[in-house]
Amino acid sequence: MKFHLRGSSRACRPLENVSVAIFWILLSVTNIIVFYRLLVYRPDSSKIVSGGVVNSDVHEYTYVGDDFPENYPMPELLEPVLLTVEESTHYPLAGADALKQWASTAPRSIGYVRLGAPQRTLCVSMFHQLHCLRALRLRIDEGVGSLAHAQHCLNYLRQMVLCSPDLTLEPFDPLKRDFEVQRTGATHECRDWRTVYAEIDRNWDAWRRDANATDGDSEK
């Protein structure tokens, strides 16, 4: 036996229309919030977890002792960029320009940043790694630096490679490839290191301005 409720389909239509309207209103509000957070809102850097990801409930760091974040509080997300590996004529192991070219891999602060109210000095791992490459080059080419430091750098770089495994596939056969002729390798997707350099230089410039202003006030 079948029962038909007269007019039931008509009664449901207004409810369906209301539900659809509510759905689109909520979707629009959500889009506005996401747009604001991504393109407009610039949060307090002490509340940034890493890479521009924000948590309003996160602990506000004092930068005293061990009370500092795991990652540098970048004010914006690092965009993906492509890097094709090349047998570059730059950054040689030895030669007249080797020292100058390898020195150019360091930012103005050499990789140190000052953070928080106490202007706590911390080192960014990326620039610790580049420091180790420079140290190993000096050790190999000129015998500069201790063996213990070279051992530290070799192990540190090994651990950093393990920390960020790159799964890019490379058509590579060292027994067949002529590095003098085949100068390029695989293309890798990376995070934009230029943004990191710019931000670390900005941090250095801000710290220098504050330091100079403090020195000027103390002389008055």
C-alpha positions in Angstrom: 0.0 0.0 0.0 1.4 3.4 -1.0 0.7 6.6 0.7 0.9 10.0 -1.0 1.1 13.1 1.0 -0.7 15.7 -1.0 1.3 18.9 -1.5 4.4 17.5 0.4 6.8 18.1 -2.5 5.7 21.7 -2.7 6.2 22.2 1.0 9.8 20.9 0.7 10.8 23.3 -2.0 11.0 26.4 0.2 13.1 24.5 2.8 15.4 23.4 0.0 15.8 26.9 -1.2 16.6 28.1 2.3 19.2 25.4 2.7 20.9 26.3 -0.6 20.9 30.0 0.3 22.5 29.3 3.7 25.1 27.1 2.0 26.1 29.8 -0.4 26.2 32.4 2.3 28.5 30.2 4.4 30.7 29.5 1.4 31.0 33.2 0.6 31.9 34.1 4.2 34.5 31.3 4.3 36.1 32.6 1.0 36.3 36.1 2.4 38.0 34.9 5.6 40.5 32.8 3.6 41.3 35.6 1.2 41.8 38.0 4.1 44.1 35.6 6.0 46.2 34.9 2.9 46.5 38.3 1.2 45.7 41.0 3.7 46.3 39.9 7.3 49.8 40.1 8.5 50.0 38.4 11.9 52.4 39.1 14.8 55.5 37.1 13.9 55.8 35.8 17.5 52.6 33.8 16.7 53.8 32.2 13.5 54.5 28.5 13.7 56.6 28.2 10.5 56.5 29.2 6.9 53.7 31.7 7.5 51.3 29.2 9.1 49.4 30.9 11.9 47.8 29.6 15.1 46.1 32.1 17.2 46.4 29.9 20.3 50.1 29.3 19.9 52.5 30.2 22.7 54.0 33.7 22.5 57.7 33.1 22.8 60.0 35.1 25.2 63.2 34.0 23.3 64.8 33.4 26.7 66.6 30.0 27.2 64.8 27.3 25.2 61.6 29.3 24.8 61.9 30.0 21.0 60.1 28.5 18.0 61.5 25.6 16.0 61.4 27.5 12.7 62.2 31.1 11.7 58.9 33.0 11.7 58.7 33.9 8.0 56.1 36.6 7.3 55.0 34.9 4.1 54.8 31.4 2.6 57.8 30.2 0.5 56.6 29.7 -3.1 57.8 26.6 -5.0 60.5 27.3 -7.6 62.3 25.0 -10.1 66.1 24.4 -10.0 67.9 22.6 -12.7 71.2 21.1 -11.5 74.1 22.4 -13.5 77.9 21.8 -13.6 78.4 25.5 -13.0 81.6 27.3 -13.8 81.0 29.3 -10.6 81.8 28.2 -7.0 85.0 26.4 -7.9 86.9 24.3 -5.3 90.1 26.3 -5.8 91.3 29.3 -7.6 91.6 33.1 -7.3 87.8 33.7 -7.3 86.8 30.7 -5.1 86.9 32.5 -1.8 84.9 35.5 -3.1 82.3 33.4 -4.9 81.7 31.1 -1.9 81.5 34.0 0.4 78.6 35.3 -1.7 76.5 32.4 -0.4 76.2 34.1 3.0 73.7 36.9 3.7 74.9 40.1 5.4 74.4 38.5 8.9 76.2 35.3 7.8 72.9 33.6 8.7 72.3 34.8 12.3 69.0 36.5 13.2 67.9 38.6 16.1 64.4 37.8 17.4 62.0 38.8 20.2 62.2 41.5 22.8 65.7 40.5 23.9 66.9 40.4 20.3 68.0 36.8 20.9 70.7 35.7 18.4 69.9 32.5 16.6 71.2 30.7 13.5 69.1 29.6 10.6 69.9 26.0 9.6 70.0 26.8 5.9 73.0 29.1 6.4 74.6 26.8 8.9 74.7 24.2 6.0 76.2 26.8 3.6 78.7 27.7 6.2 79.7 24.1 6.4 80.2 23.9 2.6 82.5 26.9 2.8 84.4 25.4 5.7 84.9 22.1 3.9 86.1 23.9 0.8 88.7 25.8 2.8 89.8 22.7 4.5 90.3 20.8 1.2 91.8 23.7 -0.8 93.9 25.6 1.8 94.0 23.3 4.9 92.2 26.0 6.9 90.2 25.0 9.9 90.5 22.0 12.3 89.8 18.4 11.4 87.2 18.3 14.2 85.3 21.2 12.5 85.4 19.5 9.1 84.1 16.3 10.7 81.3 18.2 12.4 80.3 19.9 9.1 80.4 16.6 7.1 78.1 14.9 9.6 75.8 17.9 9.9 75.3 18.0 6.1 74.7 14.3 6.1 72.0 14.7 8.7 70.4 17.6 6.9 70.1 15.6 3.7 68.4 12.8 5.6 66.1 15.5 7.3 64.7 16.7 3.9 64.8 13.7 1.5 64.4 14.8 -2.2 62.7 12.1 -4.2 63.4 13.6 -7.6 64.4 10.9 -10.1 67.7 11.5 -11.9 68.9 9.6 -15.0 72.4 9.3 -13.7 75.2 6.9 -14.5 78.6 8.2 -13.3 80.5 5.6 -15.4 78.9 6.9 -18.7 78.2 10.6 -18.2 80.8 13.1 -19.4 80.5 16.0 -17.0 82.4 18.3 -19.4 79.7 17.7 -22.1 76.6 16.9 -20.2 76.4 20.0 -18.0 72.8 19.8 -16.7 71.0 17.2 -14.6 67.4 16.8 -13.3 65.1 19.7 -12.4 64.0 19.8 -8.8 61.1 21.6 -7.2 62.4 23.7 -4.3 61.2 26.4 -1.9 62.2 29.9 -3.0 65.6 30.5 -1.3 65.6 34.1 -2.6 62.7 34.9 -0.2 64.7 33.5 2.7 67.8 35.6 1.8 65.6 38.8 1.5 64.0 38.1 4.9 67.2 37.4 6.7 68.8 40.6 5.3 65.6 42.5 6.4 66.0 41.1 9.9 69.7 42.2 9.9 68.9 45.7 8.7 66.2 46.1 11.3 68.5 45.0 14.1 71.3 47.4 12.9 68.8 50.3 12.8 67.7 49.5 16.3 71.2 49.1 17.5 72.3 52.4 15.9 69.3 54.2 17.4 70.1 52.9 20.8 73.7 53.9 20.5 72.6 57.4 19.5 70.3 57.8 22.4 73.0 56.7 24.9 75.3 59.4 23.6 72.8 62.2 24.2 
